[in-house]
């Protein structure tokens, strides 16, 4: 190809490398602080979940399922977590659960305020939406490279990658839920002289809670789907077992670890769904449907 038919190369990769190196050199202590907080949170939660004997924890999860949902779900929990103990995947599952919970909490802490700002300010929404689109479409392996540069191999890169991957649904569904609140209800609050903060906390957030809880559910499910990526960068848990099974072509180990992920996913999905159903708005809607 001649020079006339070629476009000059735009060194986007070099620019990105320069930005990452500048951040690493100038705000390294901030990344060290994040590393300390996240690794301590994951380690502490993992210790708490693994402190009691495995069979006792199985009974705890079963009792929680019975209290929140039904005896059928409790039976599923008893069989599922008991199977994890039998195939020696319970401790890795608890390590994965601690990683998922820390990642989900961080994603919710970031996502809900951003969603609220986006719902109340169209300029913020116009900036946030393309960023969320990029976060959802960009392959995880791409942003995993700078994360490893900042935090090295271990739990923290897996958590940060998981937060980035799972954050968009929390933001989008929070914004959607607040925007769908009936404007007449908001106007009634304003007519009674309620300040903006009180309208947000007393009207908009409670009425948007079903949508927000659906977003939290999606955040948890997406966090759990990143366990393999977390295992690839050194985070302990089921992801490490799955990654080792793939690299060593160990069919049995991979199936057992994958089955543990499925059981954990179903359990978390049903628990978060119950919390959404028990919100005041959901109870009021069910009561109105019965009386209607």
C-alpha distance (Angstrom), angle and dihedral (degrees) to the residues before:
residue distance angle dihedral
X1 . . .
X2 3.78 . .
X3 3.76 124.3 .
X4 3.81 90.2 -109.8
X5 3.80 92.1 62.7
X6 3.80 95.8 45.9
X7 3.78 127.3 86.2
X8 3.79 118.9 -137.8
X9 3.79 112.6 -100.1
X10 3.80 114.5 -105.5
X11 3.83 107.0 -144.6
X12 3.80 96.3 -140.4
X13 3.79 91.8 145.9
X14 3.79 91.8 53.5
X15 3.80 90.8 49.7
X16 3.80 91.2 50.1
X17 3.81 91.1 48.7
X18 3.80 90.2 50.9
X19 3.81 91.5 51.0
X20 3.82 92.3 49.4
X21 3.80 92.0 48.0
X22 3.82 91.4 48.0
X23 3.80 91.6 51.2
X24 3.79 91.7 46.9
X25 3.81 92.1 49.8
X26 3.82 98.5 43.1
X27 3.80 106.2 35.0
X28 3.79 99.6 27.0
X29 3.85 93.1 128.2
X30 3.81 89.3 58.6
X31 3.80 90.7 55.4
X32 3.81 89.3 46.5
X33 3.81 89.0 54.4
X34 3.82 91.3 50.4
X35 3.80 89.2 48.1
X36 3.81 91.5 52.5
X37 3.81 95.3 46.5
X38 3.81 96.7 45.0
X39 3.81 96.3 42.6
X40 3.82 91.1 47.4
X41 3.81 91.9 48.9
X42 3.81 93.3 49.4
X43 3.80 93.2 44.5
X44 3.81 92.9 47.6
X45 3.79 94.2 47.9
X46 3.79 91.8 45.1
X47 3.82 89.6 52.1
X48 3.79 91.3 49.0
X49 3.81 92.6 50.5
X50 3.81 92.2 46.9
X51 3.81 98.4 39.8
X52 3.79 96.1 89.7
X53 3.81 120.7 58.6
X54 3.79 114.3 -84.0
X55 3.81 95.0 -112.6
X56 3.80 91.2 51.3
X57 3.80 90.1 52.6
X58 3.80 89.3 49.7
X59 3.80 88.6 56.8
X60 3.82 90.2 47.6
X61 3.81 92.1 53.4
X62 3.80 89.8 45.2
X63 3.81 92.6 51.0
X64 3.81 90.3 48.9
X65 3.80 90.2 51.6
X66 3.80 91.3 49.3
X67 3.81 92.6 48.6
X68 3.79 96.2 46.5
X69 3.79 102.4 35.1
X70 3.81 128.8 0.8
X71 3.77 145.4 -56.7
X72 3.82 90.1 -97.2
X73 3.79 91.7 58.4
X74 3.81 89.3 43.8
X75 3.81 89.0 54.3
X76 3.80 90.2 49.7
X77 3.81 89.7 49.9
X78 3.80 92.3 49.1
X79 3.80 92.5 50.3
X80 3.81 95.0 40.1
X81 3.79 98.7 48.3
X82 3.80 90.5 38.4
X83 3.79 87.9 55.9
X84 3.80 89.3 51.9
X85 3.81 89.1 55.6
X86 3.79 91.0 47.8
X87 3.82 94.4 52.6
X88 3.83 91.4 41.4
X89 3.79 94.7 -115.8
X90 3.81 97.8 115.0
X91 3.80 98.1 94.2
X92 3.83 93.4 46.7
X93 3.81 86.9 47.7
X94 3.82 90.4 55.0
X95 3.81 90.0 49.3
X96 3.80 88.8 51.1
X97 3.81 91.1 46.4
X98 3.81 91.1 53.2
X99 3.81 90.4 50.6
X100 3.81 91.6 47.9
X101 3.80 93.6 47.9
X102 3.81 94.4 48.6
X103 3.81 91.3 46.4
X104 3.80 91.9 47.2
X105 3.80 93.2 48.8
X106 3.80 91.0 50.6
X107 3.81 91.2 46.9
X108 3.81 91.2 49.8
X109 3.83 92.9 46.5
X110 3.80 89.1 53.3
X111 3.80 99.5 33.3
X112 3.80 103.4 50.7
X113 3.85 96.7 52.5
X114 3.81 90.5 45.1
X115 3.80 89.9 49.0
X116 3.81 90.7 49.9
X117 3.81 91.4 50.5
X118 3.79 91.1 47.4
X119 3.81 91.4 50.4
X120 3.80 93.0 50.1
X121 3.80 98.3 40.3
X122 3.81 123.0 45.2
X123 3.81 92.2 -162.5
X124 3.81 90.4 57.7
X125 3.81 89.4 46.4
X126 3.80 92.1 52.0
X127 3.81 89.6 53.8
X128 3.80 97.1 41.5
X129 3.81 98.0 49.4
X130 3.82 98.5 63.9
X131 3.80 89.8 43.9
X132 3.81 90.0 53.7
X133 3.81 90.2 47.0
X134 3.79 89.3 53.5
X135 3.81 92.0 48.0
X136 3.81 91.5 51.5
X137 3.80 97.3 44.8
X138 3.81 100.5 38.8
X139 3.83 110.7 94.0
X140 3.78 113.0 -111.9
X141 3.79 91.8 -124.7
X142 3.81 90.4 63.3
X143 3.80 97.8 59.8
X144 3.80 90.1 35.0
X145 3.84 89.2 74.6
X146 3.84 97.5 63.4
X147 3.80 90.5 39.0
X148 3.80 89.9 58.3
X149 3.81 89.5 48.0
X150 3.81 90.2 54.7
X151 3.81 99.4 40.9
X152 3.84 107.5 16.9
X153 3.81 121.5 -139.2
X154 3.80 119.0 -33.0
X155 3.78 143.8 64.6
X156 3.80 98.1 -37.3
X157 3.85 97.9 62.6
X158 3.79 88.6 50.9
X159 3.81 91.8 50.6
X160 3.82 93.8 46.4
X161 3.80 92.1 47.7
X162 3.80 89.7 47.8
X163 3.81 92.2 50.4
X164 3.81 91.7 50.9
X165 3.80 91.6 47.7
X166 3.82 96.5 45.9
X167 3.81 100.2 38.1
X168 3.86 101.9 84.0
X169 3.85 98.6 69.3
X170 3.79 91.2 52.2
X171 3.80 92.0 52.7
X172 3.81 96.0 41.8
X173 3.80 97.2 47.1
X174 3.81 92.6 44.4
X175 3.80 90.2 53.0
X176 3.80 91.2 44.4
X177 3.80 93.3 49.2
X178 3.80 94.0 51.0
X179 3.80 93.0 45.3
X180 3.81 90.3 51.9
X181 3.81 93.6 56.4
X182 3.79 108.7 114.9
X183 3.80 108.8 -97.3
X184 3.80 90.2 -144.7
X185 3.80 90.2 63.4
X186 3.80 90.9 50.2
X187 3.81 91.1 47.0
X188 3.79 90.0 50.9
X189 3.78 89.9 54.9
X190 3.79 90.7 48.9
X191 3.82 90.4 48.9
X192 3.80 89.7 56.9
X193 3.80 89.3 53.8
X194 3.79 98.2 -107.5
X195 3.83 112.6 163.4
X196 3.79 120.8 -119.6
X197 3.81 94.2 -102.5
X198 3.79 92.2 51.2
X199 3.81 91.5 49.5
X200 3.79 89.1 51.9
X201 3.80 97.1 46.6
X202 3.81 98.0 34.0
X203 3.79 102.9 37.4
X204 3.79 116.7 11.0
X205 3.81 101.6 40.8
X206 3.84 95.9 45.0
X207 3.82 92.1 47.6
X208 3.81 91.0 45.3
X209 3.82 92.7 47.8
X210 3.85 96.3 102.5
X211 3.80 90.1 55.9
X212 3.81 91.9 43.2
X213 3.81 91.2 50.5
X214 3.80 89.8 49.8
X215 3.80 87.0 53.8
X216 3.81 91.2 50.3
X217 3.80 89.3 50.1
X218 3.80 90.4 53.3
X219 3.81 90.9 46.7
X220 3.81 90.5 55.4
X221 3.80 93.4 46.1
X222 3.80 92.8 48.9
X223 3.80 90.3 46.5
X224 3.78 89.9 54.4
X225 3.80 91.0 49.1
X226 3.82 88.9 60.7
X227 3.80 95.3 62.5
X228 3.80 92.4 104.0
X229 3.81 91.5 52.9
X230 3.80 89.5 48.5
X231 3.81 89.8 51.4
X232 3.79 90.8 52.5
X233 3.81 91.9 58.4
X234 3.80 95.3 47.3
X235 3.79 105.0 -88.6
X236 3.80 112.6 143.4
X237 3.77 123.3 -123.0
X238 3.77 139.2 63.5
X239 3.80 91.4 -30.0
X240 3.79 90.5 65.3
X241 3.81 91.1 50.9
X242 3.80 92.2 48.7
X243 3.80 92.6 46.9
X244 3.80 91.9 49.4
X245 3.80 90.4 48.1
X246 3.79 90.9 52.2
X247 3.79 95.3 47.2
X248 3.82 92.8 45.4
X249 3.83 95.4 37.3
X250 3.81 91.7 -123.8
X251 3.80 102.3 162.3
X252 3.80 97.6 -176.0
X253 3.80 96.2 49.3
X254 3.79 91.5 46.6
X255 3.81 92.5 50.6
X256 3.81 93.2 48.6
X257 3.80 93.4 48.9
X258 3.81 91.0 45.1
X259 3.81 90.3 50.4
X260 3.80 89.8 52.6
X261 3.82 89.4 52.3
X262 3.81 90.4 51.9
X263 3.81 92.8 50.0
X264 3.80 91.1 48.3
X265 3.81 91.3 47.5
X266 3.80 93.6 51.3
X267 3.80 91.5 47.5
X268 3.81 94.4 50.1
X269 3.80 92.2 43.8
X270 3.80 93.4 53.3
X271 3.81 93.6 44.4
X272 3.81 93.9 51.7
X273 3.81 90.5 44.3
X274 3.80 89.3 55.9
X275 3.81 91.5 51.1
X276 3.80 88.8 53.0
X277 3.82 92.2 49.1
X278 3.81 90.5 51.7
X279 3.79 95.3 55.5
X280 3.84 115.4 117.9
X281 3.81 91.9 -113.0
X282 3.80 93.0 52.1
X283 3.81 91.4 48.6
X284 3.80 91.1 49.1
X285 3.81 91.5 49.7
X286 3.82 91.6 50.9
X287 3.81 91.0 48.0
X288 3.81 91.4 49.3
X289 3.81 90.7 49.3
X290 3.80 91.4 52.5
X291 3.80 94.8 47.6
X292 3.83 91.4 43.8
